[in-house]
Amino acid sequence: MLGLLEGLSNSFALSVLNSSLDCIKLIELDGSLSFMNTNGLCAMEIDDFSAIEGRPWPSLWPKDAQTLLQNAIEDAALGLPSEFEAFCPTARRNDRWWHVSVVPVCASDGRVERIMATSRDISNRVSYENRLTDRDHQLTSYARELSLQLEEKNELIERQKLLMGEIDHRVKNSFALITGILRLQMREMAEPAAVSAINDAVNRIGTLARVHEQLHMHAEATMVELYPFLCLLLDDLASVMTDHGKIDVGPVANFPVPANVAVPLGLITAELVGNALKHGAPKDVPMVRFSLVPCDAGETSFRLSVSDDGVGLPHGFDVIKSTGLGIKICRVYAEQIGATFESKNGDLGGAQFDVIFPRPIV
């Protein structure tokens, strides 16, 4: 610095120092302040340099920063430059952060004559970094809290799985117990009508058990895919009713539905297919056809159909007014899902029952 200003007038040297936007100070080797440029006075909010002239430069800083300044002065006196960042409020007690560079000012013979310190206001940068740090701490705290909540949730899920497994086991045992009691009761009865009624009850409990088993396979899912759900149910029905006839599975649309829709559809399917196999046709090997197809191109509603190749419905049959238990059960389940329940004589020559229901909004 001194080399650059050698031979120039004092006024020109002063103008060079004052042109800097930083706070430039000249410090004597004993650490006393001998000069501060105009912009430095503005930055430090000092009205009159004479108020601080000759004071030890470190004394203008907070105590926790004074060691940094003293070390920088000692290094500069030995010809070593240094820099640091520290907090120092202005004369009017406004908070400021500074990046400080301290360099020796040497004479032409290399001897250190004084020290120059340049302070740049980095308050905005430090404030931004502090905000980032605070945000990082907040995010870290939030992530830690979420992690704890996730652990608790996983524990609850595992506990729920155990409870659901226990409930499923007990439900299966209950179905088996009730079925066993009814079968024992049926053996002691001689009245054909009573035997038939109890046998129907056993079959319906078996249907409930099969639907429960299918739903338990999807216990962790909030939605049930209809195609695999209904096809597996029909396979189960076919395996236990092989002596009654054949089940022909037509097109079955696949789309997800909530469990509270899947259950009624499964029970309706089991009821209609079971009734058709037992009562629909007098043939040795009657056939029952099942299908589930969209009613419109937009697939906003679907038609579940069960038809047989039997003698068909009697003249004047009204599915809404029918007093048969199976039909009543289907009507109740259809109402639960907002479906219409219809009947007619179908293409196979026998009865056909249709359940038309809206596609659930997922």
Residue pairs with C-beta under 8 A, 6 or more apart in sequence:
1 103
1 105
1 116
2 105
2 106
2 107
2 108
2 113
3 106
3 108
5 12
5 13
5 16
6 108
17 24
17 35
17 37
18 37
18 38
18 39
20 37
20 39
20 118
21 39
22 39
22 40
22 43
22 118
22 119
22 120
23 36
23 37
23 39
23 40
23 43
23 44
23 98
23 118
23 119
23 120
23 121
24 35
24 36
24 37
24 39
24 40
24 116
24 117
24 118
24 119
25 33
25 35
25 36
25 37
25 40
25 57
25 116
25 117
25 118
25 119
26 33
26 34
26 35
26 36
26 105
26 114
26 115
26 116
27 33
27 34
27 57
27 73
27 114
27 115
27 116
27 117
28 34
28 114
28 115
29 77
29 112
29 113
29 114
29 115
30 56
31 56
31 57
31 58
31 70
31 73
32 54
32 55
32 56
32 57
33 52
33 53
33 54
33 55
33 56
33 57
33 60
34 53
34 54
34 114
36 44
36 46
36 49
36 52
40 119
41 47
41 49
43 90
43 96
43 119
43 121
44 90
44 91
45 90
45 91
45 92
45 94
46 52
46 90
46 91
47 91
52 60
57 69
57 73
57 117
58 65
58 66
58 69
58 70
58 73
59 66
60 88
61 69
61 86
61 88
62 87
62 88
62 89
65 86
65 87
65 88
68 84
68 86
69 86
69 100
71 82
72 82
72 84
72 100
72 102
72 117
73 102
73 115
75 81
75 82
75 102
76 82
76 102
76 103
76 104
76 112
76 115
77 104
77 112
77 115
78 104
78 112
79 104
79 106
79 112
80 104
81 101
81 102
81 103
81 104
82 101
82 102
83 99
83 100
83 101
83 102
84 99
84 100
85 97
85 98
85 99
85 100
85 122
85 126
86 97
86 98
86 100
87 95
87 96
87 97
87 98
88 96
88 97
88 98
89 95
89 96
90 96
95 123
96 121
96 123
97 121
97 122
97 123
97 125
97 126
97 127
98 119
98 120
98 121
98 122
99 119
99 120
99 122
100 117
100 118
100 119
100 120
101 117
101 118
102 115
102 116
102 117
103 115
103 116
103 117
103 118
104 112
104 115
104 116
105 112
105 113
105 114
105 115
105 116
106 112
106 113
107 113
161 219
161 220
164 219
168 212
168 216
168 219
171 212
172 209
172 212
172 213
175 205
175 206
175 208
175 209
175 212
176 209
178 205
179 202
179 205
179 206
179 209
182 198
182 201
182 202
182 205
183 202
185 198
186 195
186 198
186 199
186 202
189 195
189 198
200 325
203 274
204 271
204 329
206 240
207 237
207 267
207 270
207 271
207 274
208 267
210 233
210 236
210 237
210 270
211 233
211 263
211 266
211 267
211 270
213 236
214 229
214 232
214 233
214 266
215 224
215 259
215 262
215 263
217 232
218 224
218 225
218 229
218 259
222 258
222 259
223 256
223 257
223 258
223 259
223 362
224 256
224 257
224 258
224 259
224 262
225 254
225 255
225 256
226 252
226 253
226 254
226 255
226 256
226 257
226 262
226 265
226 292
227 252
227 253
227 254
228 254
229 262
229 266
230 252
230 265
230 266
230 269
230 290
230 292
231 249
231 252
233 266
233 269
233 270
234 247
234 249
234 269
234 273
234 290
237 247
237 270
237 273
237 274
238 246
238 247
241 247
241 274
241 277
244 277
244 278
244 286
245 277
245 281
245 283
245 285
245 286
245 287
245 288
246 285
246 286
246 287
246 288
247 273
247 277
247 287
247 288
247 289
247 290
248 287
248 288
248 289
248 290
249 289
249 290
249 291
250 289
250 290
250 291
250 293
250 305
251 291
251 292
251 293
252 290
252 291
252 292
253 292
253 293
253 294
253 299
253 302
255 299
255 359
256 362
257 265
257 360
258 360
260 336
260 337
261 337
261 357
261 360
264 333
264 334
264 336
264 337
265 304
265 333
265 337
265 355
265 357
267 329
267 333
268 304
268 330
268 333
268 334
268 355
269 290
269 304
269 306
271 326
271 329
271 330
272 306
272 326
272 330
272 353
273 288
273 290
273 306
274 326
275 326
276 286
276 288
276 306
276 307
276 308
276 310
276 350
276 351
277 286
277 288
277 308
279 310
280 286
280 288
280 308
280 309
280 310
280 311
280 350
280 351
281 287
281 308
281 309
281 310
281 311
281 350
282 310
282 311
283 309
283 310
286 308
286 309
286 310
287 308
287 309
287 348
288 306
288 307
288 308
289 305
289 306
289 307
289 308
289 348
290 304
290 305
290 306
291 303
291 304
291 305
292 302
292 303
292 304
292 305
293 302
293 303
293 305
294 301
294 302
294 303
295 301
295 302
295 303
295 356
299 359
300 358
300 359
301 356
301 357
301 358
301 359
302 356
302 357
302 359
303 354
303 355
303 356
304 354
304 355
304 356
304 357
305 346
305 352
305 353
305 354
305 355
306 352
306 353
307 346
307 347
307 348
307 350
307 351
307 352
307 353
308 346
308 348
308 350
308 351
308 352
309 348
309 349
309 350
310 349
310 350
310 351
311 350
312 345
312 349
312 350
312 351
313 343
313 344
313 345
313 351
317 343
319 327
319 331
319 341
319 342
319 343
319 353
320 331
320 341
322 328
330 341
330 353
330 355
331 341
334 340
334 341
334 355
334 357
337 357
338 357
338 358
339 355
339 356
339 357
339 358
340 355
340 356
340 357
341 353
341 354
341 355
342 353
342 354
342 355
342 356
343 351
343 352
343 353
343 354
344 351
344 352
344 354
345 351
345 352
346 352
